[in-house]
Amino acid sequence: MFLFGKDLSSEIVVVAEVGVNHGGSVQWILDFLPKIKEAGVDAVKFQLFTPKYHTTKANQSRFSFLEKVYLSENAFDQILESNPSEVKQIRVKELVEEFLDRNDADPHLSKAQKNTMRHHLTRFAERVNRPLTVVTPKDIDEYLDDPVYAPRTRHNHRASLMVLFNYARRKGYLPDERRHAVEKSEEIRFKRPDVEVS
C-alpha cells in the first residue's frame, strides 16, 4: 500500500498534528507550514469541525472556544491555494456539477437513475460544499446521519457518494494511493425485518 508516494511496507509516513494550535489564525498556519515542510513531514493534520455540530450554545465556554479555533471553508481555500499540490483542487459543488453533466450525457443510464443521482448529490453539495480534499469521513457520516433518512435511504445516498468520489479519483481530484472519505466512513448497514413463518 502506498500513502503520500511512500511504500508503507518499507517506509515511514510522518504526519504533523496541528490540531487547533493555530487558534483560528490562517496567518499562523501559513507562517508555520514552511517550517513543517523543512522538518520533512509527509502530511499535516488539522482538526476539522463545525462548532454547532459539536456542542450547544448552552455550553457557552466550549462553544466560544470552538468558534475561536474554527477554520472556515474560505480559510481552507487560502491554505490550499498557498500550498499547491499535485492533486487538482475542486470544491464539492463544482465536482457534483461536472459529474452530473457527464451523467446526463450517458446514454446507458435511465432517466430514473440520473434523477436519483442528481437528488442525492445536489443535496450533498449544498450541505458539504468545501474543497474536496478536506472532506472527512466524519463529514460523510454527519451528512448520512440525517434523521429523515431511513437505513436503506442512507445506504443509497452512500452508494451515490461512492460513485462520485471514485469519479473524482479517476479525474485526479483525489490522490490515488489513499482511501477517500466515503470509503473510510461507517458503512451503513440496514437490518431486514424479521419475517415470521407460521
PyMOL commands that set and color helices and strands:
alter all, ss='L'
color gray80, all
select helices_A, chain A and resi 26-38+51-54+60-69+73-82+92-104+111-127+132-134+137-144+151-170+181-184
alter helices_A, ss='H'
color red, helices_A
select strands_A, chain A and resi 2-3+6-7+15-19+43-46
alter strands_A, ss='S'
color yellow, strands_A
deselect
rebuild
show_as cartoon
